[in-house]
């Protein structure tokens, strides 16, 4: 392990570079090169960045476990990364606000993986020409092109960021939401380092194009497992439901100098769920929709350099009802109400007329 110290902007930085061999649980051997850096970012949050390189002939989905010695406390977190294709890298970046000591120690990480079935590399590439520019404030702009024959959705662009001595500083990710890129289409992108490193940035390396940066989260809601996902360049942590399971609270931080989007995907519990989003007790504008798989999506935008408590309300306790019960329980809107009332009145008129007709026949026979 190589340990080096340097002090920039009065904030201590601890750099670790670790190389080791990881074994798969079924005894098949795979070798990863792991390059890690741990540092306190511009918001004084301990951050771990790095990459995993897959030297094998097949793609894998790695799960990386990071352990940090924080004084007398041991912090351990596991993360599933996107697919790492053969002979490719996968950069990553995770934040650990629970670190409180000034000199944390990053232990040698552990990596498990599953073989990624039926996964093919994307035909989207960064264009390496004069349009790929590193600006004076350290941010990068460039273009990507879809060289394939299929539309690619939810494109993510990652890169590791180094100084002039090839010392790993940070990881960059495109700040734009690239919903899709058509065959032959060219799209602009930009990415920023943490402001701490803006004057040190010299190289952007290890460009990786991906489409799987949706982060899964498993937490407990009303004593049961609850799973949701989100896609964002914003950092979210410590999600927790309130006692009745109707509100989800978490910490958020947008360290970037530009607005950043967030898109949360929640499983549908009821047709009546209506979500609202609050930051530090103030409601922010959000959009709610439902996808083709029946999942709710709650999307919103955060201003630059924003942090605080994020609250999402509107979850319900009752599960989705069956079709028969759901039909009985649905409250009609005004137009539906008139339709239903009209139907009831019409049915009543028909039944009354029929009863009157029967009574008349009986009287005529008498």
C-alpha positions as CSV (number, residue, x, y, z in Angstrom):
1,X,0.0,0.0,0.0
2,X,1.3,3.4,-1.0
3,X,0.3,6.2,1.4
4,X,1.0,9.8,0.6
5,X,-0.1,13.0,2.3
6,X,-0.6,16.5,1.0
7,X,-2.4,19.6,2.2
8,X,-4.4,21.7,-0.1
9,X,-6.8,24.5,0.8
10,X,-6.1,23.6,4.5
11,X,-8.0,20.4,4.2
12,X,-6.1,17.1,4.9
13,X,-6.1,14.6,2.1
14,X,-5.3,10.9,2.5
15,X,-4.5,8.9,-0.6
16,X,-4.5,5.1,-0.8
17,X,-3.5,3.1,-3.9
18,X,-4.4,-0.6,-3.4
19,X,-3.8,-3.5,-5.7
20,X,-4.9,-7.0,-4.8
21,X,-6.4,-10.2,-6.2
22,X,-10.1,-11.0,-5.6
23,X,-11.6,-14.5,-5.7
24,X,-15.1,-15.4,-6.7
25,X,-17.2,-17.4,-4.3
26,X,-17.4,-20.4,-6.6
27,X,-13.6,-20.5,-6.7
28,X,-13.3,-19.2,-10.3
29,X,-10.5,-16.6,-10.2
30,X,-10.8,-13.1,-11.5
31,X,-8.2,-10.3,-11.2
32,X,-9.2,-6.7,-10.5
33,X,-7.0,-3.8,-10.5
34,X,-8.3,-1.4,-7.8
35,X,-7.1,2.1,-7.6
36,X,-8.6,4.0,-4.6
37,X,-8.3,7.5,-3.1
38,X,-9.9,8.7,0.1
39,X,-10.2,12.4,0.9
40,X,-12.3,15.0,2.7
41,X,-14.2,16.9,0.0
42,X,-15.0,20.6,-0.1
43,X,-17.9,20.1,2.3
44,X,-15.6,18.2,4.7
45,X,-17.3,14.8,3.9
46,X,-15.0,11.8,3.7
47,X,-15.1,10.5,0.1
48,X,-13.7,7.4,-1.6
49,X,-13.1,7.3,-5.3
50,X,-11.4,4.8,-7.6
51,X,-11.9,2.2,-10.3
52,X,-12.2,-1.5,-10.9
53,X,-10.6,-3.0,-14.0
54,X,-11.9,-6.3,-15.4
55,X,-9.1,-8.3,-17.1
56,X,-11.2,-11.3,-17.9
57,X,-13.0,-12.2,-21.1
58,X,-16.5,-11.9,-19.8
59,X,-18.5,-9.0,-18.2
60,X,-19.2,-9.0,-14.5
61,X,-21.4,-7.1,-12.0
62,X,-19.2,-6.4,-9.0
63,X,-20.3,-5.7,-5.4
64,X,-17.6,-3.8,-3.6
65,X,-17.4,-3.6,0.2
66,X,-15.5,-0.6,1.7
67,X,-14.4,-0.6,5.3
68,X,-13.0,2.5,7.0
69,X,-11.4,2.7,10.5
70,X,-12.8,5.9,11.9
71,X,-11.0,6.2,15.2
72,X,-12.5,3.5,17.4
73,X,-15.4,2.9,15.0
74,X,-15.5,0.6,12.0
75,X,-17.6,1.7,9.1
76,X,-18.6,-0.9,6.4
77,X,-20.7,-0.2,3.4
78,X,-21.4,-2.4,0.3
79,X,-22.3,-1.1,-3.2
80,X,-23.3,-2.8,-6.4
81,X,-21.5,-1.3,-9.4
82,X,-22.6,-1.2,-13.0
83,X,-21.5,-3.9,-15.4
84,X,-17.7,-4.0,-16.0
85,X,-17.0,-5.3,-19.5
86,X,-13.9,-7.3,-20.5
87,X,-10.7,-5.3,-20.4
88,X,-12.7,-2.3,-19.2
89,X,-12.7,0.0,-16.2
90,X,-15.5,1.1,-13.9
91,X,-15.0,4.3,-11.9
92,X,-16.9,4.9,-8.7
93,X,-17.4,7.5,-6.0
94,X,-19.0,7.1,-2.5
95,X,-19.4,9.5,0.4
96,X,-19.1,8.7,4.1
97,X,-20.4,11.6,6.2
98,X,-20.4,9.3,9.3
99,X,-16.6,9.6,9.4
100,X,-15.7,12.0,12.2
101,X,-12.0,11.4,12.8
102,X,-9.4,13.6,11.0
103,X,-7.3,10.6,10.0
104,X,-9.5,7.7,8.8
105,X,-7.9,4.5,7.5
106,X,-9.2,2.9,4.4
107,X,-8.9,-0.9,4.7
108,X,-8.3,-3.2,1.7
109,X,-11.7,-3.5,0.0
110,X,-13.4,-6.8,-0.8
111,X,-15.1,-7.5,-4.1
112,X,-17.6,-10.2,-5.0
113,X,-19.2,-10.5,-8.4
114,X,-21.7,-12.2,-10.6
115,X,-21.2,-13.0,-14.3
116,X,-23.3,-10.6,-16.4
117,X,-25.4,-12.6,-18.7
118,X,-26.3,-11.4,-22.2
119,X,-24.6,-8.0,-21.7
120,X,-22.9,-6.3,-24.7
121,X,-20.8,-3.1,-24.5
122,X,-22.6,0.0,-25.7
123,X,-21.5,1.5,-29.0
124,X,-21.4,5.0,-27.6
125,X,-18.0,6.7,-27.5
126,X,-16.3,9.9,-26.4
127,X,-15.1,11.9,-29.4
128,X,-11.4,12.6,-28.9
129,X,-10.8,15.8,-30.8
130,X,-10.4,19.5,-30.1
131,X,-14.0,19.6,-28.7
132,X,-12.7,17.6,-25.6
133,X,-11.6,20.5,-23.4
134,X,-10.4,20.8,-19.8
135,X,-11.2,24.3,-18.7
136,X,-9.4,26.6,-16.3
137,X,-11.8,25.8,-13.4
138,X,-11.0,22.1,-13.8
139,X,-14.3,21.0,-15.5
140,X,-14.4,19.0,-18.7
141,X,-16.6,19.4,-21.8
142,X,-16.8,17.2,-24.8
143,X,-19.1,15.2,-27.1
144,X,-20.3,11.6,-27.4
145,X,-21.5,9.7,-30.5
146,X,-23.7,6.7,-30.9
147,X,-21.8,4.5,-33.4
148,X,-24.3,1.6,-33.1
149,X,-27.5,0.8,-34.8
150,X,-29.8,1.0,-31.8
151,X,-31.0,3.8,-29.6
152,X,-29.3,3.9,-26.2
153,X,-31.1,5.2,-23.2
154,X,-30.0,6.7,-19.8
155,X,-26.4,7.3,-20.9
156,X,-23.8,8.0,-18.2
157,X,-20.2,9.2,-18.7
158,X,-17.6,8.6,-16.0
159,X,-13.9,9.6,-15.8
160,X,-11.2,9.5,-13.2
161,X,-9.5,12.9,-12.6
162,X,-5.7,13.2,-12.0
163,X,-3.2,15.9,-11.3
164,X,-0.1,16.6,-13.3
165,X,1.8,13.8,-11.5
166,X,-1.0,11.3,-12.3
167,X,-2.1,11.3,-8.7
168,X,-5.8,10.3,-8.4
169,X,-7.9,13.2,-7.2
170,X,-11.6,12.6,-8.0
171,X,-14.2,11.0,-10.2
172,X,-16.3,13.0,-12.7
173,X,-19.7,12.2,-14.0
174,X,-21.8,14.0,-16.7
175,X,-24.1,16.5,-15.1
176,X,-26.6,16.4,-17.9
177,X,-29.5,13.9,-18.0
178,X,-29.0,12.1,-21.3
179,X,-32.3,10.2,-21.7
180,X,-31.4,8.7,-25.0
181,X,-29.0,9.0,-28.0
182,X,-30.1,7.8,-31.4
183,X,-27.8,6.0,-33.9
184,X,-25.3,8.5,-35.4
185,X,-26.4,11.3,-33.0
186,X,-23.8,13.5,-31.2
187,X,-24.5,14.9,-27.8
188,X,-22.6,17.4,-25.6
189,X,-21.6,16.5,-22.1
190,X,-19.8,18.2,-19.2
191,X,-18.4,17.0,-15.8
192,X,-16.9,18.8,-12.8
193,X,-14.4,17.8,-10.1
194,X,-15.0,18.6,-6.5
195,X,-14.2,22.3,-6.1
196,X,-11.4,21.3,-3.8
197,X,-9.4,20.2,-6.8
198,X,-10.4,22.8,-9.4
199,X,-6.8,24.2,-9.6
200,X,-5.1,20.8,-9.6
201,X,-6.9,19.0,-12.4
202,X,-4.7,18.1,-15.3
203,X,-6.0,14.8,-16.8
204,X,-9.4,13.2,-17.3
205,X,-8.8,9.5,-17.9
206,X,-10.6,6.2,-18.0
207,X,-13.7,7.5,-19.8
208,X,-16.5,4.9,-19.4
209,X,-19.9,5.0,-21.0
210,X,-22.7,3.2,-19.1
211,X,-26.5,3.0,-18.8
212,X,-26.9,1.3,-15.3
213,X,-26.2,4.0,-12.8
214,X,-29.5,3.6,-11.1
215,X,-28.8,3.1,-7.5
216,X,-30.9,0.4,-5.6
217,X,-31.8,1.0,-2.0
218,X,-33.2,-1.5,0.5
219,X,-34.7,-0.2,3.7
220,X,-37.4,-1.2,6.3
221,X,-40.9,0.2,6.0
222,X,-43.5,-0.9,8.6
223,X,-41.3,-3.8,9.6
224,X,-41.0,-5.1,6.0
225,X,-38.4,-4.8,3.3
226,X,-38.9,-1.9,0.9
227,X,-36.9,-1.5,-2.3
228,X,-36.6,1.6,-4.4
229,X,-34.1,3.1,-6.9
230,X,-32.9,6.5,-7.9
231,X,-30.8,8.1,-10.6
232,X,-29.0,11.3,-9.8
233,X,-25.6,13.0,-9.6
234,X,-26.8,14.3,-6.2
235,X,-25.6,12.4,-3.1
236,X,-28.4,10.9,-0.9
237,X,-27.8,9.0,2.3
238,X,-29.4,7.7,5.5
239,X,-32.9,7.0,4.1
240,X,-35.5,6.2,6.8
241,X,-39.3,6.0,6.9
242,X,-41.3,7.6,9.7
243,X,-43.3,5.4,12.1
244,X,-46.4,5.1,9.9
245,X,-44.5,4.6,6.7
246,X,-46.0,7.6,4.9
247,X,-42.8,9.8,4.7
248,X,-39.3,9.0,3.6
249,X,-36.5,11.2,5.1
250,X,-32.9,11.3,4.0
251,X,-29.8,13.6,3.7
252,X,-28.9,15.1,0.4
253,X,-26.0,17.1,-1.0
254,X,-25.4,18.7,-4.4
255,X,-21.8,19.8,-4.4
256,X,-21.8,20.8,-8.1
257,X,-21.9,24.4,-9.4
258,X,-24.9,23.6,-11.5
259,X,-28.4,22.4,-11.1
260,X,-28.7,18.6,-10.8
261,X,-31.7,16.4,-11.4
262,X,-32.9,13.4,-9.4
263,X,-35.4,10.7,-10.4
264,X,-36.7,8.4,-7.7
265,X,-38.5,5.1,-8.7
266,X,-40.9,3.8,-6.1
267,X,-43.0,0.6,-6.2
268,X,-46.7,1.3,-6.5
269,X,-48.6,0.7,-3.3
270,X,-51.9,2.4,-4.3
271,X,-53.5,4.4,-7.1
272,X,-54.0,7.2,-4.5
273,X,-50.4,7.9,-3.8
274,X,-49.5,11.6,-4.3
275,X,-45.9,12.5,-3.6
276,X,-44.6,15.9,-2.4
277,X,-40.9,16.7,-1.9
278,X,-39.5,19.1,0.8
279,X,-36.0,20.4,1.3
280,X,-35.3,21.7,4.8
281,X,-39.1,21.9,5.4
282,X,-39.8,23.9,2.3
283,X,-41.7,22.3,-0.6
284,X,-39.9,22.1,-3.9
285,X,-41.4,21.5,-7.4
286,X,-41.5,17.9,-8.4
287,X,-43.1,15.8,-11.2
288,X,-44.9,12.5,-10.6
289,X,-45.5,9.9,-13.3
290,X,-45.8,6.1,-13.7
291,X,-43.8,3.9,-16.1
292,X,-44.8,0.9,-18.2
293,X,-44.0,-1.4,-15.3
294,X,-46.4,0.3,-12.9
295,X,-43.7,2.0,-10.8
296,X,-44.0,5.6,-9.6
297,X,-41.4,8.1,-10.7
298,X,-40.8,11.3,-8.7
299,X,-38.4,13.8,-10.4
300,X,-37.1,17.1,-9.3
301,X,-34.1,19.5,-9.7
302,X,-31.8,20.8,-7.0
303,X,-30.0,24.1,-7.1
304,X,-26.2,24.2,-7.1
305,X,-24.3,23.8,-3.8
306,X,-27.5,22.7,-2.0
307,X,-27.6,20.4,1.1
308,X,-29.9,19.5,3.9
309,X,-32.8,17.2,4.9
310,X,-34.9,15.8,2.0
311,X,-38.5,14.6,2.8
312,X,-40.7,12.8,0.4
313,X,-44.3,12.3,1.5
314,X,-47.3,10.5,0.1
315,X,-46.6,6.8,0.7
316,X,-49.6,4.7,1.8
317,X,-49.9,1.7,4.1
318,X,-52.3,-0.3,2.1
319,X,-51.0,-2.6,-0.7
320,X,-52.3,-2.5,-4.2
321,X,-55.8,-4.1,-4.2
322,X,-57.0,-6.8,-6.6
323,X,-58.9,-5.7,-9.7
324,X,-62.3,-6.6,-8.2
325,X,-61.6,-4.9,-4.8
326,X,-60.0,-1.9,-6.5
327,X,-63.1,-1.3,-8.6
328,X,-65.2,-1.3,-5.5
329,X,-62.9,1.0,-3.6
330,X,-62.2,3.6,-6.4
331,X,-63.9,6.9,-5.7
332,X,-65.2,8.4,-8.9
333,X,-64.5,11.9,-10.0
334,X,-67.3,14.4,-10.7
335,X,-67.9,13.2,-14.3
336,X,-67.8,9.6,-13.2
337,X,-70.1,10.4,-10.3
338,X,-72.7,11.8,-12.7
339,X,-72.4,8.8,-14.9
340,X,-72.8,6.4,-12.0
341,X,-75.8,8.4,-10.6
342,X,-77.4,8.5,-14.0
343,X,-77.0,4.8,-14.4
344,X,-78.5,4.2,-11.0
345,X,-81.5,6.5,-11.8
346,X,-81.9,4.8,-15.1
347,X,-81.9,1.4,-13.6
348,X,-84.4,2.5,-10.9
349,X,-86.7,3.8,-13.6
350,X,-86.5,0.6,-15.6
351,X,-87.1,-1.6,-12.5
352,X,-90.1,0.6,-11.4
353,X,-91.6,0.4,-14.9
354,X,-91.2,-3.3,-14.9
355,X,-92.8,-3.7,-11.5
356,X,-95.7,-1.4,-12.6
357,X,-96.2,-3.5,-15.7
358,X,-96.4,-6.8,-13.6
359,X,-98.9,-5.3,-11.2
360,X,-101.0,-4.0,-14.1
361,X,-101.1,-7.5,-15.6
362,X,-102.2,-9.0,-12.3
363,X,-105.0,-6.5,-11.9
364,X,-106.2,-7.1,-15.5
365,X,-106.4,-10.9,-14.8
366,X,-108.4,-10.3,-11.6
